[in-house]
Amino acid sequence: MNPILECYGLTKSYNKMYNALNNLNLSLERGQIIGLLGPNGSGKTTFIKLINDVLVPTSGEIRINGMAPGVETKKLISYLPERTYLDETMKVKEIITYFSDFYDNFSSERAYQMLDDLQIDTKARLKTLSKGTKEKVQLILVMSRDANLYVLDEPIGGVDPAARDYILSTILNNYNEDAAILISTHLIHDIENILDRVLFIKQGQLVLNATVGEIRTEQGKSVDTLFREVFRC
Amino acid sequence: MLKKLIKYDMKSLNHFLPVLHLFVLLTAILIRLFITGRINPETSNEQIDVLFLLFFILYFTTITALTTGTYLLAGVRFYKNMFTDEGYLTKTLPVTSGTHLLSKTITGSIWAVINMFFVYLCTYIVSWTPFIRSIVSSDEQEILKELGATGEYADLSFSAAFTVLFIFSCLGAVSSVIMIYASVALGQLFSSHRVLGAVVSYFVISTVISVLSFVFMALFGHETRLLITTASSAGDNFNFISYMTEVMKISTVLMAIASVALYSMTYYIMNKKINLI
């Protein structure tokens, strides 16, 4: 089976002086939860945007299931950006219909179940919900798809610890071995236990690509400790 | 997917535009009832002047606001849905950029044409009073003849002229929607102040099109001032209908060329150049 994600010499610059992402080469297999870790401005979000075709690379290539970003790859990827991307005038149930209309692999039943678990009113308009609740709604929508690659940019940053546990268990329960999950976050300690692999990005370059097991056995450290060492200010 | 996109785009535009248009329709009815409908042969000339001025200012302001509002809302929907935070969802739907553009163009055009229909309907309501109708119907043939309905245009009626004018206006409305979207897309090529970039782009495109129209009209000998001067010096009567027909023909061709070019440019930008930041 193809790797779910491949990059060759992937570079993105926003101006001539600075590359947000610099010659990134990478191949990721399915069936794993991957932490995309790095300090602010290291290029994590740029990488995620390139995967999702909301940015155009300056040079290099990116392949999702062997295909360049486009309509077919968008069917495979379920993307949670780090911002509210829904039309806030819509009601929660209307947004579910919207996702159901456009994504063949979206399960309305699963979405309603999760909304019910988190006691979110489906008749409420998004603009009337708190920031944390909006984030929960977005994550529920994203995790209600049977995607091949879930790309989650800071999925737990704005929610309370109780909801965080629910979200992490949701992530674990809703993905299968044909899928991979790429999570970008600063809250390493909270998600370390669910990660299979970590990617450290520094100044737009990959500085580490290893399994959590390798880090623990070979270096005798937790991912959190290693992160603090590598990115010490 | 196109049908689904159109459904959601129409739904979004339908939040405001029907209310706006019904409000203007109501204003037109009120103008007819309280201003233009009161002009009759017994009204003194001074009163007619004041009423006419009042009607003109009120009506022109309302219609301009309605048309501007319609295009503005279509442009804002395009911008917000494609290039702001909402764009992160829109752009990651399994739909091509071309389909997004087509959906937005269709929905924007539908509302632009509806708007044009309302403009004509409101103009009819406020101006086609019994007094005006009696003047026009008694002298219809004479008025048409004065405007140039002779020779090949001898069979022309007011209704036929308005139908042609309405179709031409609708084409212009669709062309305007395409131009607004092109401006918004061009604004996205700026590294910052993208809304300002879109506004600047709009004025640049309008100016270029105006200059090109002027050049083309002049090339075909239909530049207004030139034509009237030439006609007057030659001692001929200026035929308004013939002149307008020629102008509309050339404008339609120009509009079609500009629209195809701007649509293609917008498609290219959306497909190859968009970076959501």
Contacts between the chains, C-beta under 8 A, distances in Angstrom:
chain1	res1	chain2	res2	distance
A	14	B	191	7.5
A	14	B	275	7.9
A	14	B	277	7.8
A	15	B	191	7.3
A	49	B	276	6.9
A	52	B	88	7.9
A	52	B	91	7.7
A	52	B	92	5.3
A	53	B	91	6.7
A	53	B	92	7.1
A	54	B	87	7.2
A	54	B	88	6.1
A	54	B	91	5.1
A	54	B	92	6.9
A	54	B	274	7.7
A	54	B	275	7.6
A	54	B	276	4.3
A	55	B	275	5.0
A	55	B	276	6.9
A	56	B	272	6.7
A	56	B	273	6.7
A	56	B	274	7.1
A	56	B	275	6.0
A	70	B	96	7.8
A	71	B	94	5.0
A	71	B	95	6.6
A	71	B	96	5.7
A	72	B	94	7.6
A	74	B	92	5.6
A	74	B	93	6.6
A	74	B	94	4.3
A	74	B	95	7.9
A	75	B	94	4.5
A	77	B	92	7.3
A	79	B	88	7.6
A	79	B	92	5.1
A	81	B	85	7.9
A	81	B	88	4.5
A	83	B	85	5.0
A	83	B	88	6.8
A	84	B	85	6.1
A	85	B	85	5.3
A	85	B	86	6.1
A	85	B	87	7.7
A	85	B	88	3.9
A	85	B	89	4.4
A	86	B	86	7.4
A	86	B	89	6.4
A	87	B	12	7.4
A	87	B	81	7.9
A	87	B	86	5.9
A	89	B	15	7.2
A	98	B	8	6.8
A	101	B	4	5.0
A	102	B	1	7.3
A	102	B	4	6.6
A	102	B	93	4.9
A	102	B	94	6.7
A	102	B	95	7.3
A	103	B	93	7.9
A	103	B	94	7.1
